[in-house]
Structure formats: C-alpha cells, structure tokens
Amino acid sequence: PETRAPQGRPHVAAARSSTKRGPRQPGAQNPCTGSMGQGVSCACESQCCEQDTQSQRLAELQMARACFRLNDPPPVASGAGFSTLHEDAAFFQMNLAKVDSTCSSAAESSSKFKVEAEEDEEAASASYFEQELEELRQMPARPSNKKERRSPYVFESGAIYNGQWIGNERHGFGRQVWEDGAMYEGEWRNNCAQGRGAFVHCDGGTYTGEWQANCAHGFGVYSHAEERSSYHGEWRNDLQHGYGVEVWGEGTRYEGQFVRGNKEGFGIYRWPDRSEYHGAWRSNAINGTGEFFSNDGRRFVGSWQDSVIHGLGCYRWPNGQEYRGQYVTDTKHGFGVFIWPDGRKYEGFWDTGKQHGEGDTLAARL
C-alpha cells in the first residue's frame, strides 16, 4: 500500500488494500500434486511414504484419533453475525443514493484531506479546510450572530468560497473551490466541514456523506470513476469503520465489517470468478474460522491464518474426495483423514502434503 496520500486525496482512497484483488484462492491445483488442499500424492496412494519407530508412532496415532473428532467439522463463523450482516446490508441499501464510492485500507498514518508541504517533506500537512484559517483570523472583525450570504470571497491561496457566513467564519451552506480543482460543497460550522457534504478531489475521487470536524464521519460513499472502485458504508475520523461494502472494477467485492480502515470482524469476499469466502478477518487478512466456496464446487471449512489455510479444517472436492484434519500454511500436515470417492480411507499422519509415518489405509465398505 502507499504510505502517503497523494495531494488532494483522502488516505482511505490512496492506500491500496492488501486484499484489493483478494487473497489467493485455496486448493486451485490438481488434487494429486500433493500441495495445499489437495488429495493424496499419486506416488503415495497405496501405502505410507515412510515408517518410523512403530511403537512410538502407533501411540501417537492412537492419541491423535482420540483427540480428533472425525465427524465434527470446524464451526463456521457465527450464524448470528451472518444474519446481522445482511440485515445491515438491507438498511444501508435503503440509504444509498446514486453515488459511487471507493475503498481501501488504513495503511497510512497521515490524515485524509491533506496537502503535503512541497518545500519540506517533514513539515506537518495542512488540511484543505484549514489552509485559510490564518487569513480568516486576520480579517477585520465582523460581529454577527446571524447567517448571511455574501459575494464570493477569494483567498490569498487562490481558493474561492461562496456561501453563508457568521462573522468571519464559514458557517451554514457553502461551496469552496481550491486552486488545484478540489471542491467541497455542503454544510459548514465554525469554519469546519460539519454535517452533510460532498468533496471532489483533483484526481476525480468523490466523497459524499456525513462530516464531523473536517473528517468523513458517519455514513458516506467514496467513488473513483477512473479506477471503477467504490466504498459504501460507515466512517469514523476519515477511516472505514463499521459496516461497509467495498467494490473494485474487475468484480472483486467485500461486504462486512471494518475497524480503523481494515477489514476486521465478519465479512464476505467475492472474487471475479464468483468464488466466495465467508468468515473472520483481522488486519485486512483472512484470520480465524471461515468457509471458502470455489466456483468449481470445491469447499473448505476451517481455520485460516494470514489468508492461508492453517489449523483444523475439512476440504471437499466435487468428485467426492474429502480431507479432514490438520493444515500448516496451506499444506496437509499433522493428523488427518483422506477419503476417496469409492469409499477408501487413509487415516494417519501427513508431512508437507503427503502421507508420512504411521497410518491405516482402509478398504471401502460394501
């Protein structure tokens, strides 16, 4: 992700989500290659690849069988969370106007509506809305308690404000256009964007929604026509926070919870090929328990870490093959059970995707 926001662009749009095009889909290879999420390696189908000390491995096998419940696949994310997500989705859809929006992660440390000081890269960035404050403070006093509309005011910076005032403060409804082409039109309070408003950035990005103290805060939408990307949802202090829907032009879509700009909590991720993941997220990556549905009929339910299968899980193929057991970084590793479509079963230990050590191969039941 970018670490600094380009001039005139909110950092939520500037930062590129690490999952923009999605985590890589699990188990896309041939089931007989011996890699993650696969079937048994062809070279090892009939017998275990290696034999260790029989008594020790047999004891481990018996212990593993006792600890691993074959008929209980790992639970998927809370059904209540799934239901709540779609209830929220219906609520937010009712509030969406015909405005697009864009999405991103919170990879930047700088605030959203900022212009970087060109002469000193380490100088503090000034908010668009704060650039003219010093000039406003130096204006002759105009005591007033009532809103009044005045002729357009041209600041020394080249920005033009046309709207309501109270004294020397922009207050009420108004439009301000900056010299680089950026524009805000909406409600002001005490020289701050506050209430409802729309901000158009010089690069074409647009945010329309609720504001608080010059920050996107509440419900709002952000769009970028050139990138064909959008975000509809909740914001807090210029960051995606709460429930939201993130869409990218190539067809990727995330619908779920955000925390401080990151995908976090329960969410549904759809790839352009219509494969889906439903489950837990943390720090913009798949972490926790979730369910993956491939467009070719493959399905995995279980544990994930940093967007790869890791821990206990159950992987099923369209042809009836099934693996239940332990994974380490996308590879069958530890104790697991593999079932062939004809009913044959291997129950035992695995090492980096292949049968290894003590295990039993059972014939199909007639």
C-alpha positions as a printed NumPy array, in Angstrom:
array([[  0.   ,   0.   ,   0.   ],
       [  1.028,   3.582,  -0.449],
       [  2.329,   5.176,   2.702],
       [  1.422,   8.775,   1.922],
       [ -1.741,  10.222,   0.469],
       [ -1.337,  11.929,  -2.908],
       [ -2.197,  15.6  ,  -2.917],
       [ -5.874,  16.281,  -2.643],
       [ -6.947,  12.752,  -1.982],
       [ -8.304,  11.049,   1.134],
       [ -5.999,   8.485,   2.577],
       [ -8.739,   5.87 ,   2.512],
       [ -8.699,   6.11 ,  -1.262],
       [ -4.958,   6.485,  -1.646],
       [ -3.985,   3.415,   0.323],
       [ -4.311,   0.266,  -1.694],
       [ -5.844,  -2.582,   0.247],
       [ -3.538,  -5.551,   0.58 ],
       [ -6.526,  -7.658,  -0.377],
       [ -7.634,  -5.47 ,  -3.256],
       [ -7.719,  -8.389,  -5.656],
       [ -8.373, -10.797,  -2.867],
       [ -6.433, -13.42 ,  -1.022],
       [ -5.325, -16.184,  -3.37 ],
       [ -7.906, -18.914,  -3.625],
       [ -7.063, -22.142,  -1.798],
       [ -6.657, -25.503,  -3.459],
       [ -6.677, -24.443,  -7.1  ],
       [ -4.151, -27.085,  -8.174],
       [ -4.731, -30.676,  -9.283],
       [ -5.776, -32.938,  -6.362],
       [ -2.815, -35.261,  -6.987],
       [  0.017, -32.757,  -6.783],
       [  0.465, -33.153,  -3.052],
       [  0.202, -29.43 ,  -2.312],
       [ -2.216, -27.429,  -0.197],
       [ -5.788, -28.597,  -0.034],
       [ -5.067, -31.48 ,  -2.364],
       [ -5.725, -35.169,  -2.434],
       [ -3.09 , -37.766,  -1.684],
       [  0.107, -37.609,  -3.707],
       [ -0.152, -40.194,  -6.501],
       [  3.131, -41.809,  -5.504],
       [  1.82 , -42.437,  -2.016],
       [ -1.764, -43.624,  -2.505],
       [ -1.321, -47.27 ,  -1.609],
       [  0.958, -47.157,   1.469],
       [  2.546, -44.691,   3.88 ],
       [  5.603, -42.996,   2.437],
       [  7.861, -43.777,   5.372],
       [  7.808, -45.906,   8.52 ],
       [  9.217, -44.555,  11.77 ],
       [  9.618, -46.418,  15.036],
       [  6.436, -48.464,  15.099],
       [  5.618, -48.379,  18.798],
       [  6.138, -44.626,  19.131],
       [  4.159, -43.727,  16.013],
       [  1.35 , -46.115,  16.899],
       [  0.99 , -44.428,  20.284],
       [  0.881, -41.018,  18.586],
       [ -1.719, -42.256,  16.129],
       [ -3.959, -43.57 ,  18.885],
       [ -3.658, -40.311,  20.793],
       [ -4.45 , -38.273,  17.689],
       [ -7.513, -40.374,  16.956],
       [ -8.731, -39.789,  20.491],
       [ -8.243, -36.022,  20.208],
       [ -9.533, -35.503,  16.675],
       [-13.288, -35.955,  16.23 ],
       [-13.723, -37.104,  12.655],
       [-17.427, -36.351,  12.399],
       [-17.279, -32.793,  13.748],
       [-16.048, -30.322,  11.117],
       [-14.798, -26.995,  12.477],
       [-17.592, -24.473,  13.093],
       [-18.048, -21.685,  10.583],
       [-18.38 , -18.055,  11.656],
       [-21.335, -17.178,  13.832],
       [-24.689, -17.523,  12.127],
       [-25.867, -14.539,  14.117],
       [-23.105, -12.465,  12.605],
       [-24.094, -13.598,   9.117],
       [-27.709, -12.683,   9.721],
       [-26.812,  -9.309,  11.189],
       [-24.59 ,  -8.546,   8.24 ],
       [-27.404,  -8.902,   5.753],
       [-29.891,  -7.058,   7.912],
       [-27.407,  -4.199,   7.989],
       [-26.915,  -4.516,   4.242],
       [-30.618,  -4.013,   3.637],
       [-30.616,  -0.992,   5.929],
       [-27.707,   0.67 ,   4.17 ],
       [-29.014,  -0.087,   0.688],
       [-32.087,   1.988,   1.516],
       [-29.829,   4.936,   2.303],
       [-27.679,   4.818,  -0.821],
       [-28.257,   7.493,  -3.419],
       [-26.927,   7.162,  -6.961],
       [-23.435,   7.913,  -5.797],
       [-20.428,   5.667,  -6.215],
       [-17.621,   5.262,  -3.738],
       [-14.192,   3.775,  -3.33 ],
       [-12.385,   1.661,  -0.838],
       [ -9.071,   0.962,   0.736],
       [ -7.185,   0.021,   3.897],
       [ -5.711,   2.129,   6.65 ],
       [ -2.108,   1.737,   5.636],
       [ -1.27 ,   5.41 ,   6.012],
       [ -0.55 ,   7.389,   9.11 ],
       [ -1.439,  10.803,   7.675],
       [ -4.947,  12.234,   7.826],
       [ -7.348,  12.152,   4.934],
       [ -7.812,  15.561,   3.393],
       [ -4.233,  16.84 ,   3.33 ],
       [ -1.867,  18.717,   1.089],
       [  1.812,  17.847,   1.578],
       [  4.198,  20.786,   2.006],
       [  6.399,  20.709,  -1.101],
       [  9.342,  22.605,   0.376],
       [  9.713,  20.373,   3.417],
       [  8.644,  16.744,   3.278],
       [  8.654,  16.506,   7.061],
       [  6.503,  19.588,   7.532],
       [  3.086,  18.965,   9.007],
       [  0.402,  18.632,   6.356],
       [ -2.339,  21.215,   6.312],
       [ -5.934,  20.15 ,   5.863],
       [ -7.716,  21.601,   2.864],
       [-10.204,  23.08 ,   5.279],
       [ -7.529,  24.672,   7.457],
       [ -5.405,  26.365,   4.808],
       [ -7.235,  29.689,   5.019],
       [ -7.757,  29.854,   8.792],
       [ -4.878,  32.249,   9.419],
       [ -6.171,  34.657,   6.784],
       [ -9.657,  34.479,   8.288],
       [ -8.296,  35.282,  11.749],
       [ -6.603,  38.398,  10.393],
       [ -9.744,  39.758,   8.709],
       [-11.386,  42.821,  10.298],
       [-13.869,  41.787,  12.959],
       [-17.47 ,  41.474,  11.8  ],
       [-19.534,  40.698,  14.908],
       [-22.703,  38.839,  13.971],
       [-24.946,  36.102,  15.327],
       [-26.897,  35.549,  12.135],
       [-26.101,  33.657,   8.985],
       [-25.615,  35.851,   5.971],
       [-24.734,  35.203,   2.382],
       [-22.009,  37.362,   0.864],
       [-20.414,  37.71 ,  -2.515],
       [-17.753,  35.07 ,  -3.328],
       [-14.582,  35.558,  -1.302],
       [-11.179,  34.919,  -2.911],
       [ -8.432,  33.838,  -0.503],
       [ -4.756,  34.611,  -0.974],
       [ -4.207,  30.908,  -1.684],
       [ -6.477,  31.201,  -4.713],
       [ -9.348,  29.295,  -3.108],
       [-12.835,  30.766,  -3.593],
       [-15.634,  30.441,  -1.04 ],
       [-19.231,  31.141,  -1.994],
       [-21.755,  30.598,   0.754],
       [-23.009,  31.552,   4.189],
       [-21.059,  33.209,   6.979],
       [-21.425,  34.092,  10.637],
       [-18.953,  36.869,  11.315],
       [-15.641,  35.77 ,   9.832],
       [-16.469,  32.076,   9.945],
       [-17.755,  29.913,   7.137],
       [-20.994,  28.722,   8.689],
       [-24.086,  27.298,   7.008],
       [-24.207,  26.041,   3.451],
       [-21.359,  26.893,   1.121],
       [-19.05 ,  25.848,  -1.66 ],
       [-15.277,  26.222,  -1.67 ],
       [-13.078,  25.557,  -4.686],
       [ -9.311,  25.284,  -4.232],
       [ -6.734,  26.305,  -6.787],
       [ -5.877,  22.694,  -7.7  ],
       [ -9.521,  21.998,  -8.605],
       [-10.618,  20.27 ,  -5.407],
       [-14.073,  21.33 ,  -4.208],
       [-16.249,  20.953,  -1.131],
       [-19.952,  21.731,  -1.211],
       [-22.1  ,  21.244,   1.832],
       [-22.611,  22.258,   5.426],
       [-20.093,  24.244,   7.462],
       [-19.901,  25.022,  11.15 ],
       [-17.281,  27.322,  12.672],
       [-15.033,  27.036,   9.598],
       [-15.249,  23.215,   9.608],
       [-16.966,  20.809,   7.27 ],
       [-19.731,  19.545,   9.537],
       [-22.987,  17.827,   8.602],
       [-23.744,  16.688,   5.069],
       [-21.418,  17.481,   2.195],
       [-19.541,  16.336,  -0.885],
       [-15.821,  16.64 ,  -1.578],
       [-14.464,  16.282,  -5.113],
       [-10.716,  15.681,  -5.317],
       [ -8.482,  16.998,  -8.028],
       [ -7.855,  13.437,  -9.268],
       [-11.572,  12.711,  -9.687],
       [-12.272,  10.886,  -6.439],
       [-15.518,  11.913,  -4.728],
       [-16.783,  11.508,  -1.173],
       [-20.426,  12.247,  -0.384],
       [-21.808,  11.794,   3.087],
       [-21.572,  12.885,   6.688],
       [-18.787,  15.03 ,   8.129],
       [-17.512,  15.904,  11.571],
       [-14.651,  18.322,  12.25 ],
       [-13.397,  18.175,   8.635],
       [-13.412,  14.355,   8.634],
       [-15.606,  11.788,   6.941],
       [-17.61 ,  10.56 ,   9.915],
       [-20.89 ,   8.651,   9.816],
       [-22.374,   7.153,   6.675],
       [-20.805,   8.064,   3.346],
       [-19.788,   6.876,  -0.084],
       [-16.476,   7.283,  -1.864],
       [-16.   ,   6.657,  -5.575],
       [-13.264,   6.886,  -8.147],
       [-14.541,   6.676, -11.72 ],
       [-11.152,   6.014, -13.31 ],
       [-10.442,   3.059, -11.03 ],
       [-14.109,   1.971, -11.088],
       [-13.848,   1.368,  -7.36 ],
       [-16.256,   2.228,  -4.592],
       [-16.943,   2.058,  -0.875],
       [-20.397,   2.498,   0.665],
       [-20.594,   2.406,   4.42 ],
       [-19.672,   3.783,   7.792],
       [-16.719,   6.038,   8.564],
       [-15.01 ,   7.294,  11.69 ],
       [-12.346,  10.015,  11.663],
       [-11.669,   9.584,   7.933],
       [-11.389,   5.792,   8.141],
       [-13.713,   2.995,   7.129],
       [-15.138,   1.868,  10.445],
       [-18.253,  -0.229,  10.989],
       [-20.22 ,  -1.901,   8.231],
       [-19.385,  -1.285,   4.574],
       [-19.327,  -2.608,   1.025],
       [-16.109,  -2.343,  -0.979],
       [-16.176,  -2.957,  -4.749],
       [-13.426,  -2.94 ,  -7.402],
       [-13.812,  -2.589, -11.147],
       [-12.661,  -6.098, -12.042],
       [-15.514,  -7.582,  -9.984],
       [-13.946,  -8.101,  -6.553],
       [-16.314,  -7.299,  -3.685],
       [-16.062,  -7.252,   0.116],
       [-19.118,  -6.867,   2.308],
       [-18.67 ,  -6.779,   6.033],
       [-17.057,  -5.125,   9.   ],
       [-14.179,  -2.647,   9.151],
       [-12.126,  -1.398,  12.093],
       [ -9.995,   1.75 ,  11.65 ],
       [ -9.705,   1.249,   7.9  ],
       [ -9.026,  -2.506,   7.948],
       [-11.273,  -5.413,   7.103],
       [-11.862,  -6.829,  10.565],
       [-14.618,  -8.983,  12.013],
       [-17.065, -10.937,   9.877],
       [-17.055, -10.397,   6.124],
       [-17.914, -11.925,   2.767],
       [-15.334, -11.699,  -0.014],
       [-16.238, -12.446,  -3.644],
       [-13.655, -12.971,  -6.38 ],
       [-14.368, -12.032, -10.014],
       [-14.838, -15.74 , -10.871],
       [-17.694, -15.86 ,  -8.295],
       [-15.766, -17.881,  -5.712],
       [-16.546, -16.712,  -2.172],
       [-15.174, -16.647,   1.353],
       [-17.491, -16.187,   4.354],
       [-15.863, -15.741,   7.726],
       [-13.471, -13.96 ,  10.037],
       [-10.978, -11.203,   9.145],
       [ -8.252,  -9.458,  11.104],
       [ -5.867,  -6.698,   9.967],
       [ -7.1  ,  -6.81 ,   6.367],
       [ -6.433, -10.553,   6.004],
       [ -8.416, -13.755,   6.45 ],
       [ -7.786, -14.84 ,  10.042],
       [ -9.885, -17.16 ,  12.171],
       [-12.666, -19.522,  11.142],
       [-14.292, -19.307,   7.746],
       [-15.746, -21.095,   4.762],
       [-14.48 , -20.992,   1.175],
       [-16.692, -21.849,  -1.817],
       [-14.952, -22.267,  -5.158],
       [-16.807, -21.7  ,  -8.415],
       [-15.845, -25.245,  -9.478],
       [-17.554, -26.864,  -6.482],
       [-14.636, -27.179,  -4.045],
       [-15.387, -26.229,  -0.453],
       [-13.289, -25.706,   2.663],
       [-14.473, -25.081,   6.223],
       [-11.949, -24.431,   8.941],
       [ -9.162, -22.281,  10.308],
       [ -7.144, -19.607,   8.493],
       [ -4.092, -17.517,   9.269],
       [ -2.886, -14.581,   7.152],
       [ -5.197, -15.609,   4.285],
       [ -3.976, -19.224,   4.079],
       [ -5.456, -22.431,   5.491],
       [ -3.83 , -23.139,   8.844],
       [ -5.132, -25.366,  11.641],
       [ -8.034, -27.832,  11.575],
       [-10.261, -27.98 ,   8.54 ],
       [-12.398, -30.005,   6.19 ],
       [-11.791, -29.799,   2.421],
       [-14.243, -31.352,  -0.059],
       [-13.932, -31.807,  -3.824],
       [-16.804, -32.076,  -6.342],
       [-15.852, -35.687,  -7.169],
       [-16.458, -36.773,  -3.563],
       [-12.87 , -36.667,  -2.266],
       [-12.587, -35.306,   1.237],
       [ -9.839, -34.442,   3.706],
       [-10.431, -33.735,   7.396],
       [ -7.507, -32.837,   9.558],
       [ -4.617, -30.524,  10.231],
       [ -3.063, -27.963,   7.891],
       [  0.09 , -25.894,   8.22 ],
       [  0.35 , -22.907,   5.859],
       [ -1.924, -24.348,   3.171],
       [ -0.485, -27.879,   3.362],
       [ -1.824, -31.069,   4.934],
       [  0.469, -31.588,   7.881],
       [ -0.182, -33.491,  11.101],
       [ -3.028, -35.924,  11.681],
       [ -5.727, -36.214,   9.041],
       [ -8.191, -38.447,   7.263],
       [ -8.447, -38.633,   3.473],
       [-11.469, -40.292,   1.847],
       [-11.585, -41.316,  -1.821],
       [-14.815, -41.197,  -3.866],
       [-15.04 , -45.016,  -3.809],
       [-15.007, -45.044,  -0.003],
       [-11.364, -45.979,   0.588],
       [ -9.877, -44.115,   3.513],
       [ -6.424, -43.197,   4.799],
       [ -6.315, -42.272,   8.472],
       [ -2.959, -41.171,   9.832],
       [ -0.132, -38.676,   9.73 ],
       [  0.912, -36.247,   6.99 ],
       [  4.053, -34.266,   6.287],
       [  4.027, -31.312,   3.846],
       [  1.078, -32.656,   1.889],
       [  1.994, -36.353,   1.776],
       [  1.269, -39.412,   3.899],
       [  4.133, -39.812,   6.319],
       [  4.605, -42.092,   9.291],
       [  2.034, -44.303,  10.967],
       [ -1.387, -44.612,   9.372],
       [ -4.069, -47.008,   8.218],
       [ -5.495, -47.427,   4.737],
       [ -8.997, -48.849,   4.975],
       [-10.921, -50.51 ,   2.164],
       [-14.285, -49.209,   1.062],
       [-17.319, -50.55 ,   2.879],
       [-19.54 , -52.75 ,   0.758]])
